[in-house]
Amino acid sequence: MIDLYTWGTPNGKKISIALEEMGLAYEVHPIDIGKNEQFAPDFLKVSPNNKIPAIVDRDTGQSVFESGAILMYLGGKTGKFYPTEAAARIRLHEWLMWQMGNFGPMLGRAHAFLHFNPGKAPFAEEWFATEAKRLYGVLDTQLGKFPFAAGDYSIADMAIFPWAARHQWQRIDLNNYPNVKRWYLEIAARPAVKKGYDVPSASTIPLPA
């Protein structure tokens, strides 16, 4: 049994999707970041950076914070969606770190300026809109070579997908990125992804027109 501390953000949805894909039993503990529940002392013991998601593995007593680290832990625990062959694992790590260092942080800032505060900082809006398009272009090129980000479907795709699911917030038209659109629709149709996307509350996966 895994205790999952999460909220309805892209980083949170990564882990619930992975848990569903891997068939692991888990109990959801919602951490309402709108009410600053991530700063509660008890949560700090699990996540020292006061961020969701975080997990505690009841089988081992191991706690893990940071979504990328959690995905690697779960992949290692189950042996699913996390290849053991060296070259395949390196490629997966590259694309997982690309998400953690680029596709997540840059798009998160795009949300701040383009979705939540439009008109307040024109330079920032233009900069992050341009960067969002560049990142989708990088992903589109990769998905023109492979069916999924690191070759086979993996935790890298589970990390990238929830951020791509907010493409409308980023003012991205997936029709301009045909390889990303093909990948996105295929992942969105997976039953485990649909179920994991509904954690901690029911959500609708946005589909391109």
Secondary structure, DSSP 4 states (H G I P E B T S, - for coil): -EEEEE-SSHHHHHHHHHHHHHT--EEEEE--GGGTGGGSHHHHHH-TTS-S-EEEETTTTEEEESHHHHHHHHHHHH-SSS--SHHHHHHHHHHHHHIIIIITHHHHHHIIIIIISTTS-HHHHHHHHHHHHHHHHHHHHHHHHSSBTTBSS-HHHHHHHHHHTTTTTTT--GGG-HHHHHHHHHHHT-HHHHHHHTSSS--------
